[in-house]
Amino acid sequence: MFVVGHSRGAGCVGLLAIFSGGLSIASGTWQSPFAAYGVNAGYDATGGQQDMSLATPKVPILIVHGTSDSVVPFSNGEALADGMTSAGWDVTFSPVNGGSHSWLFQNQQLWSDLMTAAGY
């Protein structure tokens, strides 16, 4: 099972990843069921307030971001990729030169990329 999001949805996908294994909910701990994550025009929705190295498991994450995004600046996606990489995540960051704030994953390739990232 995979999860992919764009913009605020991408922020939510990041939260699902970052809080896996560390967020207490009711009488248990949130444990992500996802084999890989996809983030399109995303950012760190915790604002840097969560230690990304604490998440478990750290499954692969694909991040794509347009260099000309005027809604979520490219630097936000780049910072998310750098932060997750530094925290031990398997990150594939794909800048799209001139890309705007739009769906930038190649839909036909996305499934294959997620499957490959997850080791299937």
Biopython code that builds the backbone (N, CA, C, O; Angstrom):
import numpy as np
from Bio.PDB.StructureBuilder import StructureBuilder

atoms = [
    (1, "MET", "N", (0.854, -1.161, 0.000)),
    (1, "MET", "CA", (0.000, 0.000, 0.000)),
    (1, "MET", "C", (0.907, 1.234, 0.000)),
    (1, "MET", "O", (1.903, 1.293, 0.722)),
    (2, "PHE", "N", (0.540, 2.213, -0.824)),
    (2, "PHE", "CA", (1.299, 3.446, -0.967)),
    (2, "PHE", "C", (0.385, 4.629, -0.687)),
    (2, "PHE", "O", (-0.839, 4.511, -0.751)),
    (3, "VAL", "N", (0.992, 5.776, -0.375)),
    (3, "VAL", "CA", (0.230, 7.009, -0.205)),
    (3, "VAL", "C", (0.982, 8.126, -0.925)),
    (3, "VAL", "O", (2.201, 8.253, -0.815)),
    (4, "VAL", "N", (0.215, 8.932, -1.665)),
    (4, "VAL", "CA", (0.786, 10.020, -2.451)),
    (4, "VAL", "C", (-0.069, 11.258, -2.241)),
    (4, "VAL", "O", (-1.293, 11.155, -2.158)),
    (5, "GLY", "N", (0.557, 12.430, -2.153)),
    (5, "GLY", "CA", (-0.208, 13.655, -1.989)),
    (5, "GLY", "C", (0.441, 14.827, -2.682)),
    (5, "GLY", "O", (1.643, 14.835, -2.949)),
    (6, "HIS", "N", (-0.390, 15.826, -2.971)),
    (6, "HIS", "CA", (0.062, 17.061, -3.620)),
    (6, "HIS", "C", (-0.231, 18.247, -2.701)),
    (6, "HIS", "O", (-1.326, 18.344, -2.148)),
    (7, "SER", "N", (0.738, 19.149, -2.533)),
    (7, "SER", "CA", (0.598, 20.380, -1.789)),
    (7, "SER", "C", (0.232, 20.098, -0.327)),
    (7, "SER", "O", (1.021, 19.476, 0.384)),
    (8, "ARG", "N", (-0.931, 20.533, 0.134)),
    (8, "ARG", "CA", (-1.304, 20.223, 1.529)),
    (8, "ARG", "C", (-1.428, 18.720, 1.741)),
    (8, "ARG", "O", (-1.120, 18.204, 2.816)),
    (9, "GLY", "N", (-1.882, 18.030, 0.708)),
    (9, "GLY", "CA", (-1.935, 16.562, 0.781)),
    (9, "GLY", "C", (-0.542, 15.972, 0.924)),
    (9, "GLY", "O", (-0.355, 14.961, 1.602)),
    (10, "ALA", "N", (0.432, 16.604, 0.286)),
    (10, "ALA", "CA", (1.819, 16.164, 0.412)),
    (10, "ALA", "C", (2.323, 16.425, 1.836)),
    (10, "ALA", "O", (3.071, 15.621, 2.392)),
    (11, "GLY", "N", (1.908, 17.551, 2.417)),
    (11, "GLY", "CA", (2.249, 17.825, 3.810)),
    (11, "GLY", "C", (1.693, 16.749, 4.726)),
    (11, "GLY", "O", (2.357, 16.330, 5.674)),
    (12, "CYS", "N", (0.473, 16.301, 4.444)),
    (12, "CYS", "CA", (-0.159, 15.229, 5.227)),
    (12, "CYS", "C", (0.609, 13.915, 5.056)),
    (12, "CYS", "O", (0.819, 13.186, 6.026)),
    (13, "VAL", "N", (1.025, 13.617, 3.829)),
    (13, "VAL", "CA", (1.814, 12.409, 3.582)),
    (13, "VAL", "C", (3.098, 12.464, 4.401)),
    (13, "VAL", "O", (3.497, 11.468, 5.006)),
    (14, "GLY", "N", (3.741, 13.624, 4.420)),
    (14, "GLY", "CA", (4.942, 13.788, 5.228)),
    (14, "GLY", "C", (4.682, 13.551, 6.708)),
    (14, "GLY", "O", (5.495, 12.934, 7.396)),
    (15, "LEU", "N", (3.546, 14.042, 7.198)),
    (15, "LEU", "CA", (3.193, 13.812, 8.606)),
    (15, "LEU", "C", (3.010, 12.327, 8.894)),
    (15, "LEU", "O", (3.457, 11.832, 9.928)),
    (16, "LEU", "N", (2.351, 11.615, 7.976)),
    (16, "LEU", "CA", (2.170, 10.168, 8.149)),
    (16, "LEU", "C", (3.524, 9.472, 8.269)),
    (16, "LEU", "O", (3.691, 8.553, 9.071)),
    (17, "ALA", "N", (4.480, 9.914, 7.471)),
    (17, "ALA", "CA", (5.818, 9.325, 7.510)),
    (17, "ALA", "C", (6.566, 9.709, 8.783)),
    (17, "ALA", "O", (7.077, 8.847, 9.497)),
    (18, "ILE", "N", (6.624, 10.994, 9.055)),
    (18, "ILE", "CA", (7.432, 11.511, 10.160)),
    (18, "ILE", "C", (6.952, 11.014, 11.525)),
    (18, "ILE", "O", (7.765, 10.766, 12.415)),
    (19, "PHE", "N", (5.643, 10.868, 11.691)),
    (19, "PHE", "CA", (5.121, 10.463, 13.000)),
    (19, "PHE", "C", (4.975, 8.956, 13.170)),
    (19, "PHE", "O", (4.562, 8.506, 14.239)),
    (20, "SER", "N", (5.297, 8.169, 12.164)),
    (20, "SER", "CA", (5.180, 6.719, 12.277)),
    (20, "SER", "C", (6.083, 6.185, 13.391)),
    (20, "SER", "O", (7.275, 6.486, 13.444)),
    (21, "GLY", "N", (5.500, 5.403, 14.257)),
    (21, "GLY", "CA", (6.245, 4.801, 15.352)),
    (21, "GLY", "C", (6.441, 5.714, 16.538)),
    (21, "GLY", "O", (7.004, 5.289, 17.547)),
    (22, "GLY", "N", (5.992, 6.966, 16.454)),
    (22, "GLY", "CA", (6.255, 7.881, 17.549)),
    (22, "GLY", "C", (5.065, 8.685, 18.020)),
    (22, "GLY", "O", (5.177, 9.417, 19.004)),
    (23, "LEU", "N", (3.932, 8.575, 17.356)),
    (23, "LEU", "CA", (2.765, 9.355, 17.722)),
    (23, "LEU", "C", (1.777, 8.468, 18.477)),
    (23, "LEU", "O", (1.275, 7.485, 17.932)),
    (24, "SER", "N", (1.502, 8.821, 19.730)),
    (24, "SER", "CA", (0.546, 8.052, 20.524)),
    (24, "SER", "C", (-0.869, 8.453, 20.163)),
    (24, "SER", "O", (-1.223, 9.632, 20.181)),
    (25, "ILE", "N", (-1.664, 7.460, 19.837)),
    (25, "ILE", "CA", (-3.065, 7.675, 19.490)),
    (25, "ILE", "C", (-3.897, 6.718, 20.329)),
    (25, "ILE", "O", (-3.706, 5.502, 20.283)),
    (26, "ALA", "N", (-4.824, 7.282, 21.095)),
    (26, "ALA", "CA", (-5.690, 6.481, 21.973)),
    (26, "ALA", "C", (-4.807, 5.591, 22.846)),
    (26, "ALA", "O", (-4.038, 6.099, 23.662)),
    (27, "SER", "N", (-4.906, 4.286, 22.689)),
    (27, "SER", "CA", (-4.147, 3.384, 23.559)),
    (27, "SER", "C", (-2.974, 2.728, 22.834)),
    (27, "SER", "O", (-2.409, 1.751, 23.326)),
    (28, "GLY", "N", (-2.606, 3.259, 21.673)),
    (28, "GLY", "CA", (-1.506, 2.663, 20.929)),
    (28, "GLY", "C", (-0.636, 3.705, 20.269)),
    (28, "GLY", "O", (-0.754, 4.901, 20.537)),
    (29, "THR", "N", (0.237, 3.233, 19.405)),
    (29, "THR", "CA", (1.150, 4.102, 18.678)),
    (29, "THR", "C", (0.859, 3.990, 17.192)),
    (29, "THR", "O", (0.644, 2.890, 16.684)),
    (30, "TRP", "N", (0.850, 5.122, 16.487)),
    (30, "TRP", "CA", (0.639, 5.128, 15.042)),
    (30, "TRP", "C", (1.802, 4.405, 14.375)),
    (30, "TRP", "O", (2.958, 4.800, 14.530)),
    (31, "GLN", "N", (1.499, 3.358, 13.643)),
    (31, "GLN", "CA", (2.499, 2.616, 12.890)),
    (31, "GLN", "C", (2.082, 2.625, 11.426)),
    (31, "GLN", "O", (1.057, 2.044, 11.068)),
    (32, "SER", "N", (2.850, 3.264, 10.597)),
    (32, "SER", "CA", (2.508, 3.411, 9.189)),
    (32, "SER", "C", (2.427, 2.062, 8.482)),
    (32, "SER", "O", (3.327, 1.234, 8.620)),
    (33, "PRO", "N", (1.348, 1.835, 7.722)),
    (33, "PRO", "CA", (1.223, 0.592, 6.954)),
    (33, "PRO", "C", (1.783, 0.723, 5.529)),
    (33, "PRO", "O", (1.724, -0.234, 4.756)),
    (34, "PHE", "N", (2.316, 1.879, 5.179)),
    (34, "PHE", "CA", (2.685, 2.150, 3.795)),
    (34, "PHE", "C", (4.076, 1.621, 3.455)),
    (34, "PHE", "O", (4.995, 1.674, 4.273)),
    (35, "ALA", "N", (4.211, 1.112, 2.236)),
    (35, "ALA", "CA", (5.487, 0.571, 1.754)),
    (35, "ALA", "C", (6.369, 1.656, 1.159)),
    (35, "ALA", "O", (7.586, 1.486, 1.075)),
    (36, "ALA", "N", (5.773, 2.767, 0.745)),
    (36, "ALA", "CA", (6.512, 3.912, 0.205)),
    (36, "ALA", "C", (5.581, 5.113, 0.185)),
    (36, "ALA", "O", (4.359, 4.970, 0.197)),
    (37, "TYR", "N", (6.174, 6.293, 0.155)),
    (37, "TYR", "CA", (5.429, 7.553, 0.140)),
    (37, "TYR", "C", (5.778, 8.336, -1.124)),
    (37, "TYR", "O", (6.889, 8.236, -1.644)),
    (38, "GLY", "N", (4.815, 9.115, -1.605)),
    (38, "GLY", "CA", (5.050, 10.021, -2.723)),
    (38, "GLY", "C", (4.623, 11.427, -2.342)),
    (38, "GLY", "O", (3.488, 11.635, -1.913)),
    (39, "VAL", "N", (5.509, 12.383, -2.493)),
    (39, "VAL", "CA", (5.247, 13.780, -2.123)),
    (39, "VAL", "C", (5.432, 14.660, -3.356)),
    (39, "VAL", "O", (6.506, 14.674, -3.957)),
    (40, "ASN", "N", (4.396, 15.385, -3.727)),
    (40, "ASN", "CA", (4.440, 16.292, -4.874)),
    (40, "ASN", "C", (4.190, 17.703, -4.367)),
    (40, "ASN", "O", (3.123, 17.990, -3.825)),
    (41, "ALA", "N", (5.175, 18.593, -4.540)),
    (41, "ALA", "CA", (5.084, 19.982, -4.066)),
    (41, "ALA", "C", (4.856, 20.011, -2.556)),
    (41, "ALA", "O", (3.928, 20.656, -2.068)),
    (42, "GLY", "N", (5.715, 19.305, -1.830)),
    (42, "GLY", "CA", (5.533, 19.166, -0.397)),
    (42, "GLY", "C", (6.463, 20.016, 0.446)),
    (42, "GLY", "O", (7.259, 20.804, -0.065)),
    (43, "TYR", "N", (6.340, 19.836, 1.735)),
    (43, "TYR", "CA", (7.074, 20.628, 2.722)),
    (43, "TYR", "C", (6.999, 19.903, 4.052)),
    (43, "TYR", "O", (6.226, 18.955, 4.194)),
    (44, "ASP", "N", (7.782, 20.328, 5.022)),
    (44, "ASP", "CA", (7.736, 19.764, 6.371)),
    (44, "ASP", "C", (6.592, 20.437, 7.130)),
    (44, "ASP", "O", (6.731, 21.566, 7.601)),
    (45, "ALA", "N", (5.479, 19.747, 7.242)),
    (45, "ALA", "CA", (4.292, 20.313, 7.886)),
    (45, "ALA", "C", (4.454, 20.449, 9.400)),
    (45, "ALA", "O", (3.596, 21.041, 10.056)),
    (46, "THR", "N", (5.539, 19.912, 9.968)),
    (46, "THR", "CA", (5.787, 20.113, 11.396)),
    (46, "THR", "C", (6.535, 21.419, 11.633)),
    (46, "THR", "O", (6.719, 21.833, 12.777)),
    (47, "GLY", "N", (6.966, 22.067, 10.553)),
    (47, "GLY", "CA", (7.744, 23.297, 10.704)),
    (47, "GLY", "C", (9.084, 23.063, 11.371)),
    (47, "GLY", "O", (9.633, 23.958, 12.013)),
    (48, "GLY", "N", (9.611, 21.854, 11.216)),
    (48, "GLY", "CA", (10.904, 21.533, 11.820)),
    (48, "GLY", "C", (10.813, 21.182, 13.292)),
    (48, "GLY", "O", (11.837, 21.092, 13.970)),
    (49, "GLN", "N", (9.605, 20.983, 13.800)),
    (49, "GLN", "CA", (9.404, 20.732, 15.230)),
    (49, "GLN", "C", (9.442, 19.252, 15.606)),
    (49, "GLN", "O", (9.326, 18.918, 16.785)),
    (50, "GLN", "N", (9.600, 18.357, 14.625)),
    (50, "GLN", "CA", (9.632, 16.925, 14.913)),
    (50, "GLN", "C", (10.960, 16.354, 14.421)),
    (50, "GLN", "O", (11.384, 16.637, 13.300)),
    (51, "ASP", "N", (11.604, 15.565, 15.243)),
    (51, "ASP", "CA", (12.853, 14.906, 14.872)),
    (51, "ASP", "C", (12.524, 13.768, 13.906)),
    (51, "ASP", "O", (11.980, 12.741, 14.311)),
    (52, "MET", "N", (12.856, 13.956, 12.629)),
    (52, "MET", "CA", (12.523, 12.975, 11.597)),
    (52, "MET", "C", (13.254, 11.652, 11.769)),
    (52, "MET", "O", (12.839, 10.641, 11.202)),
    (53, "SER", "N", (14.331, 11.642, 12.541)),
    (53, "SER", "CA", (15.088, 10.403, 12.738)),
    (53, "SER", "C", (14.378, 9.438, 13.677)),
    (53, "SER", "O", (14.737, 8.261, 13.728)),
    (54, "LEU", "N", (13.375, 9.907, 14.423)),
    (54, "LEU", "CA", (12.665, 9.049, 15.367)),
    (54, "LEU", "C", (11.629, 8.153, 14.707)),
    (54, "LEU", "O", (11.194, 7.170, 15.307)),
    (55, "ALA", "N", (11.226, 8.475, 13.482)),
    (55, "ALA", "CA", (10.191, 7.703, 12.802)),
    (55, "ALA", "C", (10.666, 6.287, 12.520)),
    (55, "ALA", "O", (11.842, 6.044, 12.251)),
    (56, "THR", "N", (9.718, 5.360, 12.589)),
    (56, "THR", "CA", (9.995, 3.971, 12.272)),
    (56, "THR", "C", (8.719, 3.306, 11.772)),
    (56, "THR", "O", (7.666, 3.497, 12.380)),
    (57, "PRO", "N", (8.767, 2.550, 10.715)),
    (57, "PRO", "CA", (9.927, 2.305, 9.866)),
    (57, "PRO", "C", (10.152, 3.468, 8.907)),
    (57, "PRO", "O", (9.229, 4.215, 8.583)),
    (58, "LYS", "N", (11.375, 3.601, 8.467)),
    (58, "LYS", "CA", (11.722, 4.634, 7.479)),
    (58, "LYS", "C", (11.684, 3.981, 6.104)),
    (58, "LYS", "O", (12.688, 3.461, 5.618)),
    (59, "VAL", "N", (10.518, 4.016, 5.493)),
    (59, "VAL", "CA", (10.362, 3.419, 4.168)),
    (59, "VAL", "C", (10.711, 4.460, 3.101)),
    (59, "VAL", "O", (10.766, 5.650, 3.413)),
    (60, "PRO", "N", (10.944, 4.053, 1.873)),
    (60, "PRO", "CA", (11.332, 4.999, 0.823)),
    (60, "PRO", "C", (10.290, 6.094, 0.603)),
    (60, "PRO", "O", (9.086, 5.879, 0.744)),
    (61, "ILE", "N", (10.800, 7.279, 0.249)),
    (61, "ILE", "CA", (9.930, 8.406, -0.054)),
    (61, "ILE", "C", (10.406, 9.069, -1.346)),
    (61, "ILE", "O", (11.585, 9.388, -1.501)),
    (62, "LEU", "N", (9.468, 9.267, -2.263)),
    (62, "LEU", "CA", (9.743, 9.944, -3.523)),
    (62, "LEU", "C", (9.228, 11.367, -3.398)),
    (62, "LEU", "O", (8.062, 11.578, -3.064)),
    (63, "ILE", "N", (10.084, 12.343, -3.662)),
    (63, "ILE", "CA", (9.694, 13.748, -3.572)),
    (63, "ILE", "C", (9.958, 14.399, -4.918)),
    (63, "ILE", "O", (11.073, 14.338, -5.437)),
    (64, "VAL", "N", (8.924, 15.026, -5.488)),
    (64, "VAL", "CA", (9.068, 15.752, -6.738)),
    (64, "VAL", "C", (8.579, 17.177, -6.497)),
    (64, "VAL", "O", (7.563, 17.390, -5.837)),
    (65, "HIS", "N", (9.320, 18.158, -7.043)),
    (65, "HIS", "CA", (8.956, 19.556, -6.800)),
    (65, "HIS", "C", (9.411, 20.403, -7.982)),
    (65, "HIS", "O", (10.530, 20.250, -8.472)),
    (66, "GLY", "N", (8.546, 21.286, -8.430)),
    (66, "GLY", "CA", (8.876, 22.203, -9.529)),
    (66, "GLY", "C", (9.739, 23.355, -9.066)),
    (66, "GLY", "O", (9.499, 23.934, -8.006)),
    (67, "THR", "N", (10.736, 23.687, -9.852)),
    (67, "THR", "CA", (11.638, 24.779, -9.488)),
    (67, "THR", "C", (10.970, 26.143, -9.612)),
    (67, "THR", "O", (11.475, 27.127, -9.070)),
    (68, "SER", "N", (9.838, 26.217, -10.318)),
    (68, "SER", "CA", (9.117, 27.489, -10.488)),
    (68, "SER", "C", (7.785, 27.492, -9.744)),
    (68, "SER", "O", (6.871, 28.228, -10.116)),
    (69, "ASP", "N", (7.668, 26.688, -8.710)),
    (69, "ASP", "CA", (6.437, 26.622, -7.912)),
    (69, "ASP", "C", (6.278, 27.938, -7.150)),
    (69, "ASP", "O", (7.135, 28.292, -6.341)),
    (70, "SER", "N", (5.190, 28.660, -7.404)),
    (70, "SER", "CA", (4.962, 29.950, -6.750)),
    (70, "SER", "C", (4.049, 29.822, -5.525)),
    (70, "SER", "O", (3.793, 30.817, -4.847)),
    (71, "VAL", "N", (3.559, 28.622, -5.235)),
    (71, "VAL", "CA", (2.678, 28.416, -4.085)),
    (71, "VAL", "C", (3.459, 27.811, -2.919)),
    (71, "VAL", "O", (3.468, 28.364, -1.819)),
    (72, "VAL", "N", (4.107, 26.687, -3.159)),
    (72, "VAL", "CA", (5.001, 26.071, -2.179)),
    (72, "VAL", "C", (6.401, 26.186, -2.782)),
    (72, "VAL", "O", (6.732, 25.449, -3.711)),
    (73, "PRO", "N", (7.217, 27.090, -2.273)),
    (73, "PRO", "CA", (8.526, 27.319, -2.874)),
    (73, "PRO", "C", (9.357, 26.041, -2.997)),
    (73, "PRO", "O", (9.315, 25.156, -2.143)),
    (74, "PHE", "N", (10.108, 25.983, -4.085)),
    (74, "PHE", "CA", (10.987, 24.846, -4.340)),
    (74, "PHE", "C", (11.887, 24.563, -3.141)),
    (74, "PHE", "O", (12.157, 23.405, -2.824)),
    (75, "SER", "N", (12.346, 25.609, -2.482)),
    (75, "SER", "CA", (13.241, 25.438, -1.329)),
    (75, "SER", "C", (12.594, 24.611, -0.217)),
    (75, "SER", "O", (13.295, 23.941, 0.541)),
    (76, "ASN", "N", (11.266, 24.654, -0.113)),
    (76, "ASN", "CA", (10.574, 23.857, 0.909)),
    (76, "ASN", "C", (10.680, 22.362, 0.612)),
    (76, "ASN", "O", (10.943, 21.562, 1.509)),
    (77, "GLY", "N", (10.476, 21.992, -0.649)),
    (77, "GLY", "CA", (10.617, 20.590, -1.033)),
    (77, "GLY", "C", (12.046, 20.113, -0.894)),
    (77, "GLY", "O", (12.306, 18.993, -0.456)),
    (78, "GLU", "N", (12.965, 20.978, -1.273)),
    (78, "GLU", "CA", (14.387, 20.667, -1.164)),
    (78, "GLU", "C", (14.783, 20.471, 0.305)),
    (78, "GLU", "O", (15.534, 19.552, 0.632)),
    (79, "ALA", "N", (14.276, 21.338, 1.182)),
    (79, "ALA", "CA", (14.574, 21.232, 2.620)),
    (79, "ALA", "C", (13.989, 19.949, 3.203)),
    (79, "ALA", "O", (14.621, 19.303, 4.039)),
    (80, "LEU", "N", (12.774, 19.573, 2.763)),
    (80, "LEU", "CA", (12.169, 18.326, 3.228)),
    (80, "LEU", "C", (13.034, 17.135, 2.820)),
    (80, "LEU", "O", (13.313, 16.255, 3.634)),
    (81, "ALA", "N", (13.454, 17.113, 1.561)),
    (81, "ALA", "CA", (14.295, 16.020, 1.074)),
    (81, "ALA", "C", (15.620, 15.961, 1.836)),
    (81, "ALA", "O", (16.062, 14.884, 2.236)),
    (82, "ASP", "N", (16.248, 17.112, 2.033)),
    (82, "ASP", "CA", (17.527, 17.159, 2.748)),
    (82, "ASP", "C", (17.365, 16.709, 4.200)),
    (82, "ASP", "O", (18.181, 15.948, 4.719)),
    (83, "GLY", "N", (16.297, 17.192, 4.851)),
    (83, "GLY", "CA", (16.062, 16.826, 6.247)),
    (83, "GLY", "C", (15.798, 15.345, 6.423)),
    (83, "GLY", "O", (16.310, 14.725, 7.355)),
    (84, "MET", "N", (15.002, 14.776, 5.531)),
    (84, "MET", "CA", (14.696, 13.351, 5.643)),
    (84, "MET", "C", (15.922, 12.497, 5.313)),
    (84, "MET", "O", (16.153, 11.466, 5.944)),
    (85, "THR", "N", (16.695, 12.925, 4.333)),
    (85, "THR", "CA", (17.924, 12.206, 3.998)),
    (85, "THR", "C", (18.876, 12.228, 5.192)),
    (85, "THR", "O", (19.446, 11.198, 5.552)),
    (86, "SER", "N", (19.046, 13.387, 5.799)),
    (86, "SER", "CA", (19.932, 13.519, 6.972)),
    (86, "SER", "C", (19.456, 12.679, 8.142)),
    (86, "SER", "O", (20.255, 12.249, 8.974)),
    (87, "ALA", "N", (18.131, 12.442, 8.207)),
    (87, "ALA", "CA", (17.555, 11.671, 9.305)),
    (87, "ALA", "C", (17.541, 10.165, 9.021)),
    (87, "ALA", "O", (17.009, 9.384, 9.810)),
    (88, "GLY", "N", (18.127, 9.765, 7.890)),
    (88, "GLY", "CA", (18.251, 8.336, 7.613)),
    (88, "GLY", "C", (17.213, 7.739, 6.691)),
    (88, "GLY", "O", (17.143, 6.518, 6.551)),
    (89, "TRP", "N", (16.405, 8.573, 6.058)),
    (89, "TRP", "CA", (15.384, 8.086, 5.132)),
    (89, "TRP", "C", (16.003, 7.805, 3.768)),
    (89, "TRP", "O", (17.004, 8.413, 3.389)),
    (90, "ASP", "N", (15.393, 6.876, 3.035)),
    (90, "ASP", "CA", (15.749, 6.591, 1.648)),
    (90, "ASP", "C", (14.914, 7.524, 0.770)),
    (90, "ASP", "O", (13.765, 7.219, 0.452)),
    (91, "VAL", "N", (15.496, 8.660, 0.380)),
    (91, "VAL", "CA", (14.780, 9.710, -0.343)),
    (91, "VAL", "C", (15.236, 9.767, -1.795)),
    (91, "VAL", "O", (16.433, 9.764, -2.084)),
    (92, "THR", "N", (14.273, 9.819, -2.697)),
    (92, "THR", "CA", (14.551, 10.133, -4.096)),
    (92, "THR", "C", (13.926, 11.486, -4.356)),
    (92, "THR", "O", (12.704, 11.626, -4.363)),
    (93, "PHE", "N", (14.783, 12.496, -4.574)),
    (93, "PHE", "CA", (14.310, 13.859, -4.819)),
    (93, "PHE", "C", (14.461, 14.169, -6.298)),
    (93, "PHE", "O", (15.552, 14.059, -6.858)),
    (94, "SER", "N", (13.355, 14.560, -6.930)),
    (94, "SER", "CA", (13.347, 14.852, -8.359)),
    (94, "SER", "C", (12.856, 16.271, -8.615)),
    (94, "SER", "O", (11.648, 16.496, -8.691)),
    (95, "PRO", "N", (13.765, 17.232, -8.749)),
    (95, "PRO", "CA", (13.353, 18.579, -9.130)),
    (95, "PRO", "C", (12.861, 18.572, -10.579)),
    (95, "PRO", "O", (13.416, 17.864, -11.419)),
    (96, "VAL", "N", (11.832, 19.349, -10.868)),
    (96, "VAL", "CA", (11.340, 19.489, -12.236)),
    (96, "VAL", "C", (11.651, 20.914, -12.670)),
    (96, "VAL", "O", (11.008, 21.866, -12.227)),
    (97, "ASN", "N", (12.640, 21.048, -13.540)),
    (97, "ASN", "CA", (13.083, 22.361, -13.986)),
    (97, "ASN", "C", (11.938, 23.111, -14.664)),
    (97, "ASN", "O", (11.380, 22.640, -15.655)),
    (98, "GLY", "N", (11.592, 24.284, -14.122)),
    (98, "GLY", "CA", (10.511, 25.105, -14.668)),
    (98, "GLY", "C", (9.127, 24.654, -14.259)),
    (98, "GLY", "O", (8.141, 25.276, -14.654)),
    (99, "GLY", "N", (9.023, 23.580, -13.473)),
    (99, "GLY", "CA", (7.725, 23.052, -13.048)),
    (99, "GLY", "C", (6.996, 23.999, -12.113)),
    (99, "GLY", "O", (7.610, 24.633, -11.255)),
    (100, "SER", "N", (5.671, 24.092, -12.284)),
    (100, "SER", "CA", (4.848, 24.965, -11.453)),
    (100, "SER", "C", (4.216, 24.161, -10.317)),
    (100, "SER", "O", (4.603, 23.022, -10.058)),
    (101, "HIS", "N", (3.248, 24.766, -9.651)),
    (101, "HIS", "CA", (2.536, 24.107, -8.559)),
    (101, "HIS", "C", (1.421, 23.246, -9.155)),
    (101, "HIS", "O", (0.239, 23.587, -9.091)),
    (102, "SER", "N", (1.832, 22.134, -9.730)),
    (102, "SER", "CA", (0.885, 21.226, -10.366)),
    (102, "SER", "C", (1.359, 19.796, -10.146)),
    (102, "SER", "O", (2.451, 19.559, -9.629)),
    (103, "TRP", "N", (0.519, 18.851, -10.548)),
    (103, "TRP", "CA", (0.866, 17.433, -10.411)),
    (103, "TRP", "C", (2.022, 17.137, -11.354)),
    (103, "TRP", "O", (1.865, 17.209, -12.573)),
    (104, "LEU", "N", (3.178, 16.806, -10.799)),
    (104, "LEU", "CA", (4.376, 16.641, -11.606)),
    (104, "LEU", "C", (4.840, 15.196, -11.726)),
    (104, "LEU", "O", (5.745, 14.900, -12.506)),
    (105, "PHE", "N", (4.227, 14.291, -10.958)),
    (105, "PHE", "CA", (4.562, 12.882, -11.141)),
    (105, "PHE", "C", (4.096, 12.454, -12.526)),
    (105, "PHE", "O", (3.039, 12.882, -12.990)),
    (106, "GLN", "N", (4.868, 11.627, -13.171)),
    (106, "GLN", "CA", (4.438, 11.031, -14.434)),
    (106, "GLN", "C", (3.540, 9.850, -14.059)),
    (106, "GLN", "O", (4.036, 8.806, -13.634)),
    (107, "ASN", "N", (2.239, 10.006, -14.211)),
    (107, "ASN", "CA", (1.276, 9.033, -13.692)),
    (107, "ASN", "C", (1.571, 7.598, -14.095)),
    (107, "ASN", "O", (1.469, 6.699, -13.261)),
    (108, "GLN", "N", (1.929, 7.361, -15.333)),
    (108, "GLN", "CA", (2.198, 5.996, -15.767)),
    (108, "GLN", "C", (3.445, 5.434, -15.120)),
    (108, "GLN", "O", (3.566, 4.219, -14.957)),
    (109, "GLN", "N", (4.375, 6.298, -14.749)),
    (109, "GLN", "CA", (5.624, 5.859, -14.154)),
    (109, "GLN", "C", (5.553, 5.784, -12.629)),
    (109, "GLN", "O", (6.349, 5.078, -12.010)),
    (110, "LEU", "N", (4.609, 6.505, -12.017)),
    (110, "LEU", "CA", (4.536, 6.604, -10.558)),
    (110, "LEU", "C", (4.401, 5.240, -9.890)),
    (110, "LEU", "O", (5.130, 4.939, -8.945)),
    (111, "TRP", "N", (3.484, 4.423, -10.366)),
    (111, "TRP", "CA", (3.267, 3.097, -9.773)),
    (111, "TRP", "C", (4.553, 2.290, -9.807)),
    (111, "TRP", "O", (4.937, 1.683, -8.808)),
    (112, "SER", "N", (5.212, 2.282, -10.946)),
    (112, "SER", "CA", (6.465, 1.540, -11.092)),
    (112, "SER", "C", (7.528, 2.086, -10.154)),
    (112, "SER", "O", (8.254, 1.317, -9.525)),
    (113, "ASP", "N", (7.625, 3.413, -10.055)),
    (113, "ASP", "CA", (8.624, 4.016, -9.174)),
    (113, "ASP", "C", (8.377, 3.661, -7.715)),
    (113, "ASP", "O", (9.321, 3.373, -6.978)),
    (114, "LEU", "N", (7.111, 3.678, -7.290)),
    (114, "LEU", "CA", (6.777, 3.326, -5.913)),
    (114, "LEU", "C", (7.088, 1.853, -5.645)),
    (114, "LEU", "O", (7.643, 1.510, -4.601)),
    (115, "MET", "N", (6.728, 0.992, -6.590)),
    (115, "MET", "CA", (7.007, -0.439, -6.431)),
    (115, "MET", "C", (8.513, -0.687, -6.339)),
    (115, "MET", "O", (8.962, -1.463, -5.495)),
    (116, "THR", "N", (9.289, -0.036, -7.196)),
    (116, "THR", "CA", (10.747, -0.201, -7.178)),
    (116, "THR", "C", (11.336, 0.321, -5.879)),
    (116, "THR", "O", (12.190, -0.326, -5.273)),
    (117, "ALA", "N", (10.874, 1.506, -5.448)),
    (117, "ALA", "CA", (11.383, 2.085, -4.198)),
    (117, "ALA", "C", (11.110, 1.178, -3.012)),
    (117, "ALA", "O", (11.925, 1.084, -2.093)),
    (118, "ALA", "N", (9.955, 0.506, -3.032)),
    (118, "ALA", "CA", (9.576, -0.379, -1.923)),
    (118, "ALA", "C", (10.216, -1.762, -2.033)),
    (118, "ALA", "O", (10.061, -2.592, -1.138)),
    (119, "GLY", "N", (10.935, -2.011, -3.127)),
    (119, "GLY", "CA", (11.628, -3.282, -3.262)),
    (119, "GLY", "C", (10.797, -4.404, -3.860)),
    (119, "GLY", "O", (11.106, -5.578, -3.659)),
    (120, "TYR", "N", (9.752, -4.057, -4.588)),
    (120, "TYR", "CA", (8.908, -5.087, -5.212)),
    (120, "TYR", "C", (9.281, -5.287, -6.661)),
    (120, "TYR", "O", (8.678, -6.113, -7.346)),
]
sb = StructureBuilder()
sb.init_structure("model")
sb.init_model(0)
sb.init_chain("A")
sb.init_seg("    ")
for serial, (resi, resn, name, xyz) in enumerate(atoms, 1):
    if name == "N":
        sb.init_residue(resn, " ", resi, " ")
    sb.init_atom(name, np.array(xyz, "f"), 0.0, 1.0, " ", f" {name:<3s}", serial, name[0])
structure = sb.get_structure()
